Amino acid sequence: MEARIVLEYGDKRVAKAVAAAVSPDNFKTPEGLSVETRCEDGKVVTTIKCRRSISSLIATVDDLLFCVSTAEKTLHVTDKLEA
């Protein structure tokens, strides 16, 4: 099974920061699961490959989106502090 998630941002700087925040997941995966995140022209593109169960794939997507949400909130707060 494979999932491809594309998150589009209007700001390339934000996309790059979000991709960098979640990219450590590229390396910390159990056997049978791979996660690759990259930044492409203001988009964060993540490909998840899972040879395990559908529930593992869903849990991985859920974890990724939670991490993305946390990164976005952190950037928002940081921007407010800088203003």
C-alpha positions in Angstrom: 0.0 0.0 0.0 1.1 3.5 -0.7 -0.1 7.0 0.2 1.0 10.3 -1.2 0.1 13.4 0.7 0.6 16.8 -0.8 0.2 19.9 1.3 0.4 23.2 -0.6 1.6 26.4 1.1 1.5 29.9 -0.3 4.9 30.6 1.2 7.9 28.5 0.1 9.7 29.4 3.4 6.8 27.8 5.4 6.8 24.7 3.2 10.5 24.3 3.6 10.2 24.7 7.4 7.4 22.2 7.7 9.2 19.6 5.5 12.3 20.0 7.6 10.3 19.6 10.8 8.7 16.3 9.8 11.6 14.9 7.7 13.2 13.1 10.6 10.4 10.6 10.1 12.2 9.6 6.9 14.6 7.6 9.1 12.6 6.4 12.1 10.3 3.7 10.7 9.8 0.1 11.6 10.4 -2.7 9.1 7.9 -2.8 6.3 7.2 1.0 6.5 8.9 3.9 4.8 8.2 7.6 4.9 9.8 10.1 2.6 9.1 13.8 2.9 10.4 16.6 0.6 9.7 20.2 -0.3 8.8 21.0 -3.9 8.0 24.5 -5.0 6.0 25.5 -1.9 4.5 22.1 -1.4 5.3 19.4 1.2 5.1 16.0 -0.5 5.2 12.9 1.6 5.1 9.3 0.3 4.3 6.5 2.7 4.9 2.9 1.7 3.5 0.3 4.0 3.9 -3.5 3.6 2.1 -4.0 6.9 -1.6 -3.5 7.6 -4.0 -0.8 6.5 -4.3 0.2 10.2 -0.5 0.9 10.2 -0.8 3.0 7.1 -3.7 5.0 8.6 -1.8 5.5 11.9 1.2 6.7 10.0 -0.8 9.2 8.0 -2.4 10.4 11.3 0.9 10.8 13.0 2.3 12.7 10.0 -0.6 15.1 9.9 -0.4 15.7 13.7 3.3 16.5 13.3 2.6 18.9 10.4 -0.1 20.6 12.5 2.4 21.0 15.3 5.0 22.5 13.0 2.4 24.9 11.5 1.3 26.1 14.9 4.9 26.6 16.0 5.7 28.7 12.9 2.5 30.7 13.5 3.5 31.5 17.1 7.1 32.3 16.1 5.9 34.7 13.4 3.7 36.5 16.1 6.7 36.8 18.4 8.8 38.3 15.7 6.2 40.9 14.7 
